[in-house]
Amino acid sequence: MPLPFLTADRAFDAADDVALPYDDRDRWRRPYRPGPWRVGAAALLLLLASFVLFAAVIIAATAAVASAGTVFAIALLVVAGALRLLRMGVWVSARGLRQVAFVSTRTASWDQVVNVRTVQQPVRWLGLPRTVQGQALLLSRRGRAAESVPPLLTSHNADFLGRDQLAFDRAADTVEAWAAEYGRS
């Protein structure tokens, strides 16, 4: 079963010299691959879900079906959490820019975007309170204070920690290219 949200489009790898290599620009897509920390955490959650599902089968065979249903529902919540973890990140399309977090999604149409730029600043390490010096991709929107919008990407989040700096630079450049292409109208 293909999971299109797990990898970036292969057209991006094939066309390094083209900033916006996608044919169907109306489709939401992530211009980078999920990082090893995000994929590893999702794999651990799916492993946990398999054990919980196995427990649900054992409970269904030996105890009340209602208890097994509860444990099965917990396993489904863990699977949904793992899939949501994999969908987290920045997505772009011709309609705008979308930042998907674990429990929320923010979408900004391109006419709301003032600029998207990369800055050197202290960033949160894996989203934890600890900060380190790194790079962040910031979004400025019309009518909003800059402090109210969290960084779109950082060089130390779950997608780019443990990868070379080129991966972050490439993703940031691609999002900036989308903003330059569609934000000027």
Beta strands, then each sheet from edge to edge (+ up, - down):
strand 1: 89-93
strand 2: 96-100
strand 3: 105-109
strand 4: 113-124
strand 5: 131-141
strand 6: 153-154
sheet 1: 1+ 2- 3+
sheet 2: 4+ 5- 6+
end
